[in-house]
């Protein structure tokens, strides 16, 4: 629950994004920018920084949008969406799906392609803790270097990268020739690692 009272800022656009430049935060920003690039009216948004190093995610306003106190979180204040009040969406994968369905973009409607897209989206959601909270933490941030933990998570991340490498050797994007929310989810996590930025 909240540790302190703190209202969230609200801008003038229909969508209010509360986030940070972490891989999970980047996913949603990429989606919104891609929607705008395609000319989707209603995808305009205000982005608000939630500095997690200061505990801002535990403020009462943020907890009201995401009870799990993790970035990103989205409020949809558009008239057609809200009815009596704004729609809250939290967890990056849920936000990507919500926006894809709202705007009819980046999520296939054909059943097999949709299933493939959602499978890769949820693959990323389930795999990221091994990369960020596991390998990233023990390799880069833990105060003590624990060889077993580093080796354990490094091997799992290598396996995940092999899965992606094999797939992308045969396809342009995760589900084939179409860029989807699955690519938007995977890119910020694994792209940073492959480019040596972790």
VMD Tcl script that draws the C-alpha trace (Angstrom):
set ca {
  {0.00 0.00 0.00}
  {0.96 3.66 -0.05}
  {3.62 4.94 2.31}
  {2.77 8.61 1.85}
  {0.19 10.95 0.34}
  {1.14 12.22 -3.11}
  {-1.19 13.14 -5.93}
  {-0.20 12.30 -9.47}
  {0.09 15.08 -12.02}
  {-2.45 15.09 -14.84}
  {-1.83 16.72 -18.20}
  {-4.09 17.73 -21.06}
  {-3.99 14.57 -23.18}
  {-6.31 11.54 -23.04}
  {-3.56 9.16 -21.95}
  {-1.48 9.71 -18.83}
  {1.68 7.59 -18.61}
  {3.47 7.26 -15.27}
  {6.81 5.64 -15.93}
  {10.60 5.69 -16.02}
  {13.24 4.85 -18.63}
  {13.58 1.20 -17.60}
  {12.98 -1.59 -20.14}
  {9.39 -2.01 -18.93}
  {8.81 1.73 -19.13}
  {10.39 1.98 -22.57}
  {8.03 -0.66 -24.00}
  {4.96 1.47 -23.45}
  {6.60 4.68 -24.66}
  {7.64 2.89 -27.86}
  {4.06 1.71 -28.37}
  {2.62 5.18 -27.89}
  {5.17 6.75 -30.23}
  {4.49 4.08 -32.88}
  {0.75 4.79 -32.63}
  {1.38 8.50 -33.06}
  {3.69 7.84 -36.02}
  {0.81 5.95 -37.68}
  {-1.45 8.96 -37.12}
  {-3.75 7.48 -34.47}
  {-5.84 10.27 -32.99}
  {-6.34 9.77 -29.29}
  {-2.88 8.28 -28.74}
  {-1.51 11.61 -27.55}
  {-0.16 11.28 -24.05}
  {1.48 13.06 -21.16}
  {4.49 11.25 -19.71}
  {5.25 11.69 -16.03}
  {8.48 10.56 -14.40}
  {8.10 8.28 -11.39}
  {11.55 8.22 -9.74}
  {11.55 4.79 -8.12}
  {14.85 5.47 -6.34}
  {13.02 8.02 -4.16}
  {10.00 5.79 -3.47}
  {7.60 7.82 -5.63}
  {5.90 4.56 -6.68}
  {4.58 4.23 -3.12}
  {2.73 7.56 -3.18}
  {-1.04 7.29 -2.72}
  {-1.80 8.56 -6.23}
  {0.45 6.05 -7.93}
  {-0.74 3.15 -5.78}
  {-4.30 4.04 -6.78}
  {-3.28 3.48 -10.42}
  {-1.06 0.45 -9.73}
  {-1.64 -1.35 -6.43}
  {1.60 -3.30 -7.07}
  {3.65 -0.06 -7.00}
  {5.63 -0.83 -10.18}
  {6.12 1.30 -13.26}
  {4.68 1.75 -15.83}
  {1.06 2.62 -15.20}
  {-1.44 4.23 -17.54}
  {-4.65 6.20 -17.06}
  {-6.97 6.43 -20.05}
  {-9.05 9.57 -19.59}
  {-10.55 9.62 -23.08}
  {-14.31 10.29 -23.11}
  {-15.17 7.08 -24.98}
  {-13.13 4.95 -22.55}
  {-13.89 6.35 -19.16}
  {-17.58 6.76 -18.69}
  {-17.68 7.99 -15.12}
  {-13.97 7.70 -14.38}
  {-10.61 7.00 -16.00}
  {-9.53 3.46 -16.84}
  {-6.37 2.35 -15.08}
  {-4.04 -0.17 -16.70}
  {-0.91 -1.52 -15.03}
  {1.77 -4.08 -15.92}
  {3.59 -3.35 -19.16}
  {2.22 -6.33 -21.09}
  {-1.36 -5.44 -20.12}
  {-0.78 -1.84 -21.22}
  {0.58 -2.98 -24.60}
  {-2.45 -5.23 -25.13}
  {-4.88 -2.54 -24.01}
  {-3.43 0.03 -26.41}
  {-3.20 -2.47 -29.28}
  {-6.85 -3.39 -28.86}
  {-7.97 0.21 -28.33}
  {-6.31 1.41 -31.54}
  {-6.46 -1.78 -33.60}
  {-2.72 -1.80 -34.20}
  {0.30 -4.03 -33.62}
  {-1.77 -7.04 -32.52}
  {-2.92 -9.38 -35.29}
  {-6.58 -10.33 -35.48}
  {-6.09 -13.59 -37.41}
  {-6.22 -16.31 -34.71}
  {-2.90 -18.08 -35.39}
  {-0.92 -14.85 -35.71}
  {-2.62 -13.40 -32.63}
  {-1.80 -16.51 -30.62}
  {1.83 -16.35 -31.77}
  {2.07 -12.66 -30.88}
  {0.59 -13.15 -27.43}
  {2.80 -16.18 -26.82}
  {5.93 -14.11 -27.47}
  {4.57 -11.19 -25.43}
  {4.01 -13.45 -22.44}
  {7.32 -15.22 -23.08}
  {9.01 -11.88 -22.52}
  {6.94 -11.12 -19.44}
  {7.88 -14.47 -17.90}
  {11.52 -14.39 -19.01}
  {12.45 -10.83 -18.03}
  {12.79 -11.54 -14.29}
  {15.65 -13.93 -15.09}
  {17.34 -11.21 -17.13}
  {16.73 -8.14 -14.98}
  {16.11 -9.28 -11.43}
  {18.36 -12.30 -11.80}
  {21.33 -11.81 -14.12}
  {21.28 -8.01 -14.17}
  {21.03 -7.73 -10.41}
  {23.68 -10.28 -9.47}
  {26.06 -9.30 -12.29}
  {25.85 -5.51 -12.10}
  {24.19 -4.35 -8.87}
  {24.57 -6.84 -6.03}
  {26.96 -5.59 -3.34}
  {28.65 -9.00 -3.21}
  {29.54 -11.01 -6.33}
  {28.01 -14.46 -5.85}
  {29.49 -16.73 -8.48}
  {26.73 -19.34 -8.28}
  {23.98 -16.75 -8.78}
  {25.80 -15.06 -11.67}
  {26.46 -18.40 -13.38}
  {22.91 -19.65 -12.83}
  {21.24 -16.58 -14.31}
  {23.86 -16.11 -17.04}
  {23.14 -19.62 -18.35}
  {19.39 -18.98 -18.40}
  {19.86 -15.66 -20.22}
  {22.15 -17.37 -22.76}
  {19.42 -19.94 -23.31}
  {16.82 -17.22 -23.84}
  {19.09 -15.40 -26.28}
  {19.56 -18.67 -28.17}
  {15.77 -19.03 -28.43}
  {15.52 -15.53 -29.91}
  {18.55 -16.01 -32.15}
  {17.15 -19.20 -33.69}
  {13.75 -17.63 -34.26}
  {15.03 -14.36 -35.71}
  {17.39 -16.21 -38.05}
  {14.22 -17.28 -39.89}
  {11.96 -14.25 -39.39}
  {12.24 -10.49 -39.64}
  {10.14 -10.01 -36.49}
  {8.99 -12.34 -33.73}
  {5.83 -13.43 -35.51}
  {7.06 -13.09 -39.10}
  {6.99 -9.99 -41.29}
  {4.82 -7.85 -39.03}
  {6.10 -5.64 -36.22}
  {3.93 -6.21 -33.13}
  {3.63 -5.58 -29.42}
  {5.75 -8.71 -28.93}
  {8.71 -6.97 -30.58}
  {8.08 -3.82 -28.54}
  {8.22 -5.92 -25.38}
  {11.32 -7.94 -26.24}
  {13.44 -5.14 -27.74}
  {14.02 -2.97 -24.66}
  {15.07 -5.97 -22.56}
  {17.16 -8.09 -24.91}
  {18.31 -5.34 -27.27}
  {20.08 -3.56 -24.40}
  {21.85 -6.76 -23.44}
  {22.89 -7.64 -27.00}
  {24.18 -4.10 -27.56}
  {26.32 -4.39 -24.41}
  {24.47 -1.72 -22.45}
  {23.72 -3.86 -19.39}
}
mol new
graphics top color blue
foreach p $ca { graphics top sphere $p radius 0.5 }
foreach p [lrange $ca 0 end-1] q [lrange $ca 1 end] { graphics top cylinder $p $q radius 0.2 }
display resetview
